Amino acid sequence: DVSAEATLDPDERATVGEALLELHGNADTVVARGGIDGTCRDPTGEVVAGVDDTKTVHVEHGTEYALDLAEVMFSPGNKAERARMGRLVESGERVFDMFAGIGYFTLPMARAGASVTAAEIDPESYRLLVENARLNDVSERVRAVFGDCRTVETTADRVVAGYYDAYEYLETALDALVPGGILHLHEATPEPLFPNRPIDRLETAVEVADRSVDVLETRVVKSHSAGVVHGVVDARIG
């Protein structure tokens, strides 16, 4: 499967879709991507060329992601960040992935030897999370939990808060994180306010929790929209 932007009119999308099918000889379907909607991050989009089958297996850096482009989100722009998380963890490390999706960050970390508690609230994403753990032969290192991450009881050396409004869940993240543990806080932030806004929000939550924070790194993952970046703050929590 390949994707095409959904901002073109129907005739233009069909023309682009047919051209993409010719260009990508191993593709069967072209999907026009729309936006992401709701708490479950449901995608909007439509098949514009080829067969009406939106299921595929995407492979990057050796990790296999079974997904359905009509049912779950998948961002190509997060590719480098997914690979980075696989490099950062150590074998045996305990990780809490608060918004696991189909295993975007969970799978690279589990393949690197981490034990990951992966929470996901969307039923289809959760089903694919479990399937992908089997597909990558890491089921024994992935504890998949269906439901709101705020209801999960776990203790972690590292917490991944990979959601644009993850600052709203910082109390849960800090409760799970051991002293000296690492937090990866994602946020969609107006470009002039990054990284100060997510850092300020983190420092406020840490103060309320009577913890300490040492910001290790800030990164722009990708452009989110005009004037807005998807960024991440890496911090050690005391």
RAURPE-V729586 format. One line per field, one symbol per residue. phi: phi as a letter, one per 40 degrees, with the letter a starting at -180 (. if undefined). burial: # if it has 16 or more other ideal C-beta (glycine too) atoms within 10 Angstrom, else .. A space follows every 50 residues. Layout:
# RAURPE-V729586
phi->???
burial->???
This chain:
# RAURPE-V729586
phi->.bbbcccccdccccccdccccccbcccbabbccbcbbgccfccbiacbag ccbbcabcbafgcbbcabccbbcabcccdccccccccccbdgccbbccbc fchdcdcccccchccbcbcaccdcccdcdcccccdcfbdcbbccbciccc ccbabbcabbbcacbcdcbcdcccccccdgcbbbbcacbddccccccccc cccccccccfbbbbccabaccaccadgbbcbbbcacbc
burial->####........##.##..##.....#.#####.......###.###### ...#.#......#.###########..#..##.###.##...######## ############.#########.##########.##.#..#####...#. .#.#.#########.##.##.###.##...#########....##.###. ##..##..#...#....##.#..#...########.#.
